[in-house]
Amino acid sequence: MKSQSVSVVMAVYNGLPYLAEQLRSVLAELQDADELIIVDDQSSDGSWEMLVCCRDSRITLMRNDVNLGVKQAFERALRVSKNNIIMLCDQDDVWIEGKRNAFVTQFEKNLNCTVVVSDAEVIDGNDMVIYPSFFDRRGGFKGGWLDTLIKNRYLGCCMAFRRDVVNLVLPIPSAVPMHDMWFGMLAVTLGEVCYIDKRFIKYRRHASNVSPSVRADLFTMLKWRFMLFKSVVFRLACRKIGIHS
């Protein structure tokens, strides 16, 4: 069986310190028919200038006219993606060899699988290992609705999903806290989540991460969960009656 093609979508904002290393690790994994779609969200640190110097036919570059934020940057990339399997990618991590094929294999083995998640090694800004396993620190991977509302385990850079999921998750509501939680909760309504208990990414935690390293207060967390749950229920209800929300 011929391997399915992959669309990798990346949002970039002032990611220059780690961007080149991440690009090398991703492009080394991709096949000729794959694509890497990068949306620059008005970087001011030279990231855009570095990106336009990249010479690879698999790369599609776009730049927002104004800074829109990470959710809308990912949404723009997803809207132009073409392949059946979509992999989310951050600007400052490092892919580990075998990631692309391991994810595709999961989709090909299980036709009911709509989202694949792998483990990650957590590193700091100097490439030093903080935790050998992201999900060990989170109590293992659990992808159900209730589990996600209690403690989110959908980490975008560790996720891939089928084209059907894109059609359901877009547009991304402004009310949801982060795009990865939104994608994960909707993906499992279409099929199964498959977890790979192996580290296929070096997930970098540093002072400039978009996702916060400090936990929000209890009120904020409860508000986020309520808005996420409300948005998911509303989107599914609209889909059931044929309304595009």
Secondary structure, 3 states (H helix, E strand, C coil): CCCCCEEEEEEECCCHHHHHHHHHHHHCCCCCCCEEEEEECCCCCCHHHHHCCCCCCCEEEEECCCCCCHHHHHHHHHHHCCCCEEEEECCCCEECCCHHHHHHHHHHHCCCEEEEEEEEEEECCCCCEEECCHHHHCCCCCCCHHHHHHCCCCCHHHEEEEHHHHHHHCCCCCCCCCHHHHHHHHHCCCCEEEEEEEEEEEEECCCCCCCCCCCCCHHHHHHHHHHHHHHHHHHHHHHHCCCCC
